[in-house]
């Protein structure tokens, strides 16, 4: 066998490595802007800023859901004046975000900020040790604010053989969710041979806090109103948990329930997981239903009086899946395993669950 001369090959390999063309560096541009931040009024509006760049072609955008527009969104020159418009901040939380400006591979951020309302303007009573972080007072007109709420839609029983069809706020031009005179009305209306209603979910979710709402219940056998919470990261029921702050059914009028669901406790009806109290004027007046939720317990309230405390017994996820973010749901079901247990009476339609406000407080 002819011997291989390794030493004669090695210089060629090294030459190929060191002579390989290196990738060119991506040129970095520069962007400057004045002022160095935008501070909006609580009631919204628009502000202008001036930007310059070392190369033409400035692109602008923002991922904040309260930023209405940036005009123009693109400038082909190296400098320009831009206008940012934002929505009113109807919460007491400070909004903070940014406008993103790009030129080529360069990206810079213009900070934007908007203060919230003073809670005292609404006469909001804040639980001791808590701060108001989110709320909707329904002090506007029309459909629910789509920056705050989103709809779950569809027919098909929803796991409880319910009879309603959940729609997106309107059905054939008829409002099924309606904000007017300072309250939200969640309607059940029979249209085209089917009861139409809505299931509203908050776009935000929270871990722990004091969550409450002021609600007047609908009237009629077949109604099933609820104010409750579900996990933002849902993989299965009941293992991921469900928090029912308030439920009532029309045939058992004014008896309001609070219940938790998890693998360990699920529809057992025990005093550990469920409580029910009678409110004389539940269907004729507004009452406050709430829950204080901590890492150790959940206590449910009706008009400030505790009716149920469920405690974290250290049993892990099966008994305490309530350590992750949950979102709020407002809905009015029709019929179903519980709501329709004694039949339904369509003579009550249309009927509505009316909500004066919804609030979330957290410890700071």
C-alpha positions in Angstrom: 0.0 0.0 0.0 1.3 3.4 -0.9 2.0 5.6 2.2 -0.1 8.7 2.7 1.8 11.9 3.1 -0.3 13.7 5.7 2.1 16.6 6.2 1.9 17.7 2.6 -2.0 18.0 2.8 -2.1 19.9 6.1 -0.9 23.3 4.8 -3.6 23.2 2.1 -6.4 22.6 4.8 -5.1 25.4 6.9 -4.9 27.7 3.9 -8.5 27.0 3.0 -9.7 27.7 6.6 -7.9 31.0 7.0 -8.6 32.2 3.5 -12.4 31.5 3.7 -14.3 34.8 3.1 -15.7 36.2 6.4 -19.3 37.6 6.5 -19.4 41.4 6.1 -20.5 43.3 9.2 -24.1 44.6 9.0 -23.9 48.4 9.0 -25.5 50.1 12.1 -27.5 53.2 11.5 -28.4 55.8 14.0 -31.8 57.2 15.1 -32.4 60.2 17.3 -35.7 61.7 18.5 -37.1 64.6 20.4 -38.6 64.7 23.0 -37.1 61.7 24.7 -40.5 60.4 25.8 -44.2 61.1 25.3 -46.4 61.7 28.3 -50.1 61.6 27.4 -53.1 63.0 29.3 -55.3 60.5 31.0 -58.2 61.3 28.6 -56.0 60.3 25.6 -55.3 62.4 22.5 -52.2 62.8 20.4 -48.6 64.0 20.6 -45.9 64.7 18.1 -42.2 63.9 18.0 -39.3 64.5 15.6 -36.9 61.8 14.5 -33.7 61.8 12.4 -31.7 58.9 11.1 -28.4 58.3 9.3 -30.1 56.5 6.5 -33.5 57.0 4.8 -36.5 54.8 5.5 -37.8 55.1 9.1 -40.5 52.5 10.0 -42.6 52.9 13.2 -45.0 50.7 15.1 -46.3 49.9 18.6 -47.7 46.7 20.1 -49.6 48.5 22.8 -53.3 47.9 22.5 -54.0 51.4 23.7 -52.1 53.1 20.9 -54.6 54.0 18.2 -52.2 55.0 15.4 -48.8 56.3 14.5 -48.8 58.7 11.5 -47.0 58.3 9.2 -46.0 54.7 9.9 -43.1 55.0 7.4 -40.9 57.9 6.2 -38.8 57.5 3.1 -36.5 60.4 4.1 -33.9 60.7 6.9 -36.1 62.8 9.1 -39.7 63.5 9.8 -42.4 64.5 12.3 -44.7 61.8 13.6 -48.0 61.8 15.5 -48.9 59.2 18.1 -52.6 58.9 19.1 -53.8 56.9 22.1 -57.1 55.9 23.7 -58.4 57.3 27.0 -57.2 55.5 30.1 -60.4 54.6 31.9 -58.5 52.6 34.5 -56.5 53.7 37.6 -53.4 51.9 36.3 -50.5 53.7 34.7 -50.0 52.6 31.1 -46.3 52.3 30.0 -45.1 51.3 26.6 -43.0 52.2 23.6 -43.0 53.2 19.9 -40.5 51.2 18.0 -38.5 52.9 15.2 -36.3 50.9 12.8 -33.9 51.8 10.0 -32.3 48.8 8.4 -31.1 46.5 11.2 -31.2 49.3 13.8 -34.0 49.5 16.3 -34.7 52.2 19.0 -37.5 52.8 21.4 -39.4 55.9 22.3 -41.0 55.5 25.8 -44.7 56.4 26.1 -46.7 56.8 29.3 -50.2 57.6 30.3 -51.5 58.1 33.9 -54.7 56.5 35.1 -57.7 57.9 36.9 -57.9 58.6 40.6 -60.0 55.8 42.2 -61.7 58.5 44.4 -63.3 59.9 41.3 -65.4 56.7 41.1 -66.0 56.5 44.8 -64.1 53.1 44.8 -63.7 51.5 48.1 -60.3 49.7 48.1 -59.7 46.7 50.4 -57.0 47.4 53.0 -53.6 46.5 51.8 -54.7 46.4 48.1 -54.4 48.7 45.1 -56.8 48.9 42.2 -55.1 47.5 39.1 -57.9 47.0 36.6 -61.6 47.8 36.3 -64.4 48.6 33.9 -67.1 51.0 35.2 -69.1 50.8 31.9 -69.3 54.6 31.7 -69.6 54.6 27.9 -72.2 53.6 25.3 -72.4 50.8 22.8 -70.8 47.4 22.8 -68.2 46.4 25.5 -64.8 47.8 25.0 -63.0 45.4 22.7 -59.6 46.4 24.1 -60.8 45.1 27.5 -63.1 42.2 26.6 -63.3 39.4 24.0 -66.0 37.0 23.2 -66.2 33.2 23.2 -68.7 32.2 20.6 -70.6 29.1 19.5 -73.4 26.7 20.0 -73.2 23.1 21.1 -74.0 22.9 24.8 -70.7 24.0 26.3 -70.3 20.7 28.2 -73.5 21.3 30.1 -76.2 20.7 27.4 -76.9 24.5 27.4 -79.4 25.7 24.8 -78.0 29.2 24.0 -75.8 30.3 21.1 -73.0 32.6 22.2 -72.5 35.4 19.7 -70.0 38.3 19.3 -71.9 41.2 20.8 -74.5 41.5 18.1 -76.7 39.2 16.1 -78.2 40.5 12.9 -77.8 44.1 14.1 -79.4 43.4 17.5 -77.2 44.1 20.5 -76.8 41.0 22.7 -74.2 42.8 24.9 -75.1 46.4 25.5 -73.4 49.1 27.5 -75.8 52.0 28.3 -76.8 54.2 31.2 -73.7 53.2 33.2 -74.2 49.4 33.1 -73.4 46.4 31.0 -76.4 44.3 30.0 -75.7 40.7 29.1 -78.8 39.6 27.3 -80.6 36.4 26.4 -82.8 37.1 23.4 -84.6 34.6 21.1 -83.9 35.5 17.5 -84.4 33.2 14.5 -85.7 30.4 16.7 -82.6 30.3 19.0 -81.7 32.0 22.2 -78.7 34.2 21.6 -76.4 35.4 24.5 -72.8 36.4 25.1 -69.8 35.0 27.0 -67.4 37.9 27.7 -63.8 37.2 28.8 -61.3 39.8 30.0 -58.2 40.1 27.8 -56.1 40.3 30.9 -55.6 37.7 33.5 -54.3 37.8 37.1 -52.7 35.6 39.8 -54.1 36.4 43.2 -56.0 39.5 44.2 -59.4 40.8 45.3 -61.8 40.4 42.4 -65.4 41.7 42.6 -68.4 42.9 40.6 -71.7 44.6 41.2 -74.5 42.6 39.5 -78.3 42.5 39.2 -79.5 39.0 38.2 -81.9 38.2 35.4 -85.4 36.9 35.9 -86.9 33.7 34.5 -86.8 29.9 34.6 -84.0 28.8 32.4 -81.5 31.6 33.1 -78.1 30.7 34.4 -75.9 33.9 35.0 -72.3 33.6 36.2 -69.3 35.7 37.2 -66.3 33.3 37.3 -62.7 32.7 36.3 -60.8 30.2 34.2 -57.0 29.6 33.7 -55.2 31.5 30.9 -53.0 28.4 30.3 -55.8 25.8 30.0 -54.9 22.2 29.2 -57.8 20.3 30.8 -60.8 20.5 33.1 -61.1 20.2 36.1 -57.4 19.7 36.6 -56.4 23.3 35.8 -59.1 24.7 38.1 -62.3 26.8 37.8 -63.3 29.6 40.2 -67.1 30.4 40.3 -67.4 33.7 42.2 -71.2 33.8 41.7 -73.7 31.6 40.0 -77.5 31.5 40.2 -80.3 29.7 38.3 -83.7 31.2 37.6 -85.8 28.4 39.0 -84.0 28.8 42.3 -84.2 32.6 42.3 -81.9 34.7 44.5 -79.9 31.7 45.8 -76.3 32.7 44.8 -73.5 30.2 44.9 -69.7 30.3 45.1 -67.8 27.1 44.1 -64.3 25.9 43.2 -63.4 23.1 40.9 -60.2 21.0 40.8 -59.2 17.3 40.5 -59.7 16.8 44.3 -63.0 18.7 44.6 -65.3 18.8 41.6 -69.1 19.1 42.0 -69.1 17.2 45.3 -71.3 19.8 46.9 -69.3 19.7 50.1 -68.9 22.7 52.4 -65.2 22.6 51.6 -65.8 23.6 47.9 -69.2 25.2 47.7 -71.6 27.6 49.5 -75.0 29.1 48.7 -76.8 32.0 50.3 -80.1 33.7 49.7 -80.2 37.3 48.7 -83.7 38.7 48.9 -83.3 41.3 46.2 -80.8 39.5 44.0 -83.0 39.9 40.9 -84.2 43.4 41.6 -81.1 45.3 42.9 -77.4 45.3 42.5 -75.2 43.3 44.9 -71.5 43.0 45.2 -70.0 39.5 44.7 -66.3 39.1 45.3 -63.3 36.9 46.2 -60.0 37.5 48.0 -57.5 35.1 46.5 -54.0 34.6 48.0 -51.4 31.8 47.8 -53.0 30.3 50.9 -56.7 30.6 50.5 -59.7 31.9 48.6 -62.6 33.6 50.5 -65.8 34.4 48.7 -68.0 37.3 49.7 -71.6 38.5 49.1 -72.0 42.2 50.0 -68.9 42.1 52.1 -69.9 39.0 54.1 -67.8 35.9 53.8 -69.7 32.7 52.8 -66.9 30.3 51.8 -63.2 29.9 52.4 -61.2 27.3 50.5 -57.7 26.7 51.7 -54.5 25.5 50.1 -53.9 22.3 52.0 -50.5 21.7 50.4 -51.7 18.8 48.3 -50.2 20.1 45.1 -51.9 20.7 41.8 -54.8 18.3 42.3 -56.2 20.4 45.1 -54.6 23.8 44.4 -54.2 24.6 40.7 -54.9 28.2 41.7 -51.3 29.5 41.4 -51.4 30.7 37.8 -53.1 33.5 35.9 -56.9 33.3 35.6 -59.2 35.6 33.5 -62.7 36.8 34.3 -65.9 35.6 32.6 -69.3 37.2 32.5 -72.0 35.1 30.8 -75.7 34.3 30.7 -76.5 30.7 29.8 -79.9 29.4 28.9 -81.1 26.0 30.1 -78.5 23.2 30.5 -77.9 20.6 33.2 -78.3 23.1 36.0 -80.1 26.1 34.5 -82.7 23.9 32.8 -83.0 21.3 35.5 -86.7 22.3 36.0 -87.3 23.3 32.4 -87.2 26.7 30.7 -89.8 29.4 30.3 -89.3 31.5 27.2 -92.0 34.0 28.2 -89.3 35.7 30.3 -87.3 36.6 27.2 -85.6 38.9 26.6 -83.9 39.1 30.0 -80.5 40.3 31.1 -77.8 40.1 33.7 -76.9 43.7 34.5 -73.4 44.6 35.6 -72.6 48.0 37.2 -68.8 47.4 37.4 -66.0 44.9 37.6 -62.8 45.5 39.6 -59.5 43.8 40.3 -57.3 44.8 43.3 -53.8 43.4 44.0 -51.3 43.7 46.8 -48.3 45.9 45.8 
